[in-house]
Amino acid sequence: MRLIKDKRAVAEGVERSVSEIMVWIILFALAVFAFIWYSGLGSKIISIIKSLF
């Protein structure tokens, strides 16, 4: 196994993996939001939020 001597290449690899993780987290959050919204809980949550304000 060859060690990477260029620190910029290592940093770019780390940034790329972090950005991919962020994309997956955002997609997961959107999927959870869609599930909550279409299961009928979205309207209940909105009514609770409106009652607070």
C-alpha positions as a Python dict, from the first residue, in 0.01 Angstrom:
ca = {
    (1, 'M'): (0, 0, 0),
    (2, 'R'): (141, 335, -103),
    (3, 'L'): (114, 631, 132),
    (4, 'I'): (-20, 957, -5),
    (5, 'K'): (244, 1226, 40),
    (6, 'D'): (36, 1511, -103),
    (7, 'K'): (-166, 1654, 184),
    (8, 'R'): (-395, 1844, -52),
    (9, 'A'): (-502, 1517, -214),
    (10, 'V'): (-586, 1377, 129),
    (11, 'A'): (-783, 1691, 219),
    (12, 'E'): (-976, 1676, -109),
    (13, 'G'): (-1061, 1312, -43),
    (14, 'V'): (-1186, 1393, 306),
    (15, 'E'): (-1390, 1688, 180),
    (16, 'R'): (-1543, 1471, -90),
    (17, 'S'): (-1647, 1203, 158),
    (18, 'V'): (-1790, 1462, 401),
    (19, 'S'): (-1990, 1622, 121),
    (20, 'E'): (-2124, 1281, 17),
    (21, 'I'): (-2229, 1212, 376),
    (22, 'M'): (-2406, 1550, 390),
    (23, 'V'): (-2592, 1472, 67),
    (24, 'W'): (-2709, 1138, 208),
    (25, 'I'): (-2821, 1305, 532),
    (26, 'I'): (-3020, 1565, 336),
    (27, 'L'): (-3181, 1295, 120),
    (28, 'F'): (-3269, 1094, 431),
    (29, 'A'): (-3421, 1402, 596),
    (30, 'L'): (-3630, 1471, 285),
    (31, 'A'): (-3750, 1111, 278),
    (32, 'V'): (-3849, 1128, 646),
    (33, 'F'): (-4028, 1460, 584),
    (34, 'A'): (-4219, 1312, 289),
    (35, 'F'): (-4316, 1007, 496),
    (36, 'I'): (-4443, 1224, 783),
    (37, 'W'): (-4628, 1457, 545),
    (38, 'Y'): (-4804, 1182, 349),
    (39, 'S'): (-4888, 976, 657),
    (40, 'G'): (-5113, 1258, 777),
    (41, 'L'): (-4894, 1375, 1063),
    (42, 'G'): (-4790, 1688, 873),
    (43, 'S'): (-5127, 1859, 916),
    (44, 'K'): (-5128, 1776, 1287),
    (45, 'I'): (-4779, 1920, 1331),
    (46, 'I'): (-4879, 2238, 1146),
    (47, 'S'): (-5188, 2279, 1364),
    (48, 'I'): (-4973, 2240, 1677),
    (49, 'I'): (-4724, 2499, 1548),
    (50, 'K'): (-5005, 2743, 1460),
    (51, 'S'): (-5154, 2704, 1807),
    (52, 'L'): (-4820, 2805, 1960),
    (53, 'F'): (-4801, 3132, 1768),
}
